[in-house]
């Protein structure tokens, strides 16, 4: 005897299936595009204000921070623990910020860090948007 098939409920709300690849990739792409656009705006506004190196520093931070999510995905793909990859990413981004201090001047290194922080906020907002869309 076959087990009974449950009857479907006609008006029940059904959550759309969560695509484990497309949603995170969309959030990363949205973050990268948003950060690239903000980097261009930072360059233009800073140049108009007579501070082109400050615009370069902020744009560099936005681009580096926007790439952080892609770096996370790449490092997770090698099969190492998330904590280890997080430490490696923090080390890489910190070294790049310090290097920018050498190249652009120490007074502008904080703008690189600020750009990275803004990029992380954008990534968080894009990720939250994707989570809420899948509900």
PyMOL commands that set and color helices and strands:
alter all, ss='L'
color gray80, all
select helices_A, chain A and resi 22-48+52-76+82-104+106-133
alter helices_A, ss='H'
color red, helices_A
deselect
rebuild
show_as cartoon
